[in-house]
Amino acid sequence: MKKIVLFGYSKTGREIAKLLNKDEYNLSIIDENPMQVAEANKDGYFARHSTFNDDTILIEMCIDSDVDVLFCTSNEDSLNLFITLSARNLNKNLKILTLIYKKEDEKKMLLAGANRTISPYDVGALKAFRIIDKPKVSKVLNLFSLNSNKLSISEIEIKKDSFLDGVYFSDITILKENNLIFLGIMDRELGDKFIFFSQGINHKIDYGDVVVVLGSKADIEKVKIELDKK
């Protein structure tokens, strides 16, 4: 499970936290405002308070060793810059996404060490994360808005001996039977190349491939359970 730390429970930070699947990511939230920390805890997240005077809190949160992704989403531009600089100094391989409020600040944040910048006006805030976390799937996210509470995009890895192993696109029935829209797959043998179902290619699914679907979280979970039984 990927470990994610979100610094700043701002409006954008809250949106990102809501969009992250709790089953896929271990999310921790840090904020300098005790009221924001209380709000995050009330929303069901693990959150703690820090004044960010030095790197102590970053090290305590394992930014230097055991965190995969860092979101800097404070309402304070200077704080986002400080956290980005400090985190990058501690961990050269950390994926960092930093909130900017003005387009002209993008270069500054990138030079400070951010992999990507995100805007509070970007309704698809999670898309920026997906671009660096799972770049092949980012193409799919351009087609759909993730602000809907009813729909979700999910990836289902085909396990060994699964009844979908060796099946062609056109022969899949379990997804349609459970009201899921089949978007395509990431093919392991083709270097995780994403193949859209809409391209009209009757591609064969193999063990290790990742099927990408759109539908309700409940229907997606139901299919995952059925596949685990096989």
PEKATA-V571628 format. One record per residue. RES is the residue in one letter. NEAR is the number of other C-alpha atoms within 10 Angstrom. Layout:
RES/NEAR ; RES/NEAR
This chain:
M/10 ; K/12 ; K/16 ; I/22 ; V/24 ; L/23 ; F/26 ; G/26 ; Y/26 ; S/19 ; K/13 ; T/22 ; G/21 ; R/17 ; E/17 ; I/21 ; A/23 ; K/15 ; L/16 ; L/15 ; N/14 ; K/12 ; D/8 ; E/10 ; Y/15 ; N/17 ; L/21 ; S/18 ; I/24 ; I/26 ; D/23 ; E/17 ; N/15 ; P/15 ; M/12 ; Q/19 ; V/22 ; A/17 ; E/15 ; A/23 ; N/14 ; K/11 ; D/13 ; G/9 ; Y/18 ; F/15 ; A/23 ; R/19 ; H/16 ; S/16 ; T/11 ; F/16 ; N/8 ; D/12 ; D/16 ; T/11 ; I/16 ; L/19 ; I/14 ; E/9 ; M/16 ; C/16 ; I/23 ; D/20 ; S/13 ; D/14 ; V/19 ; D/21 ; V/21 ; L/25 ; F/27 ; C/30 ; T/29 ; S/25 ; N/18 ; E/14 ; D/17 ; S/10 ; L/17 ; N/24 ; L/24 ; F/18 ; I/26 ; T/25 ; L/17 ; S/18 ; A/24 ; R/21 ; N/14 ; L/17 ; N/16 ; K/11 ; N/12 ; L/21 ; K/21 ; I/24 ; L/25 ; T/26 ; L/27 ; I/24 ; Y/15 ; K/10 ; K/10 ; E/9 ; D/14 ; E/19 ; K/11 ; K/12 ; M/24 ; L/18 ; L/12 ; A/20 ; G/22 ; A/27 ; N/18 ; R/18 ; T/23 ; I/24 ; S/18 ; P/18 ; Y/10 ; D/11 ; V/15 ; G/20 ; A/21 ; L/21 ; K/23 ; A/19 ; F/24 ; R/15 ; I/15 ; I/17 ; D/14 ; K/12 ; P/16 ; K/17 ; V/25 ; S/18 ; K/15 ; V/18 ; L/17 ; N/11 ; L/8 ; F/14 ; S/13 ; L/18 ; N/15 ; S/10 ; N/10 ; K/10 ; L/18 ; S/20 ; I/20 ; S/19 ; E/17 ; I/17 ; E/18 ; I/20 ; K/17 ; K/12 ; D/13 ; S/16 ; F/15 ; L/22 ; D/16 ; G/13 ; V/15 ; Y/14 ; F/18 ; S/12 ; D/10 ; I/14 ; T/10 ; I/13 ; L/16 ; K/10 ; E/10 ; N/15 ; N/14 ; L/20 ; I/15 ; F/18 ; L/18 ; G/23 ; I/26 ; M/22 ; D/20 ; R/15 ; E/11 ; L/10 ; G/8 ; D/17 ; K/15 ; F/23 ; I/20 ; F/17 ; F/17 ; S/10 ; Q/8 ; G/10 ; I/13 ; N/13 ; H/17 ; K/16 ; I/22 ; D/21 ; Y/18 ; G/17 ; D/23 ; V/21 ; V/20 ; V/23 ; V/20 ; L/20 ; G/19 ; S/20 ; K/16 ; A/13 ; D/18 ; I/23 ; E/14 ; K/12 ; V/18 ; K/15 ; I/11 ; E/11 ; L/18 ; D/12 ; K/9 ; K/11
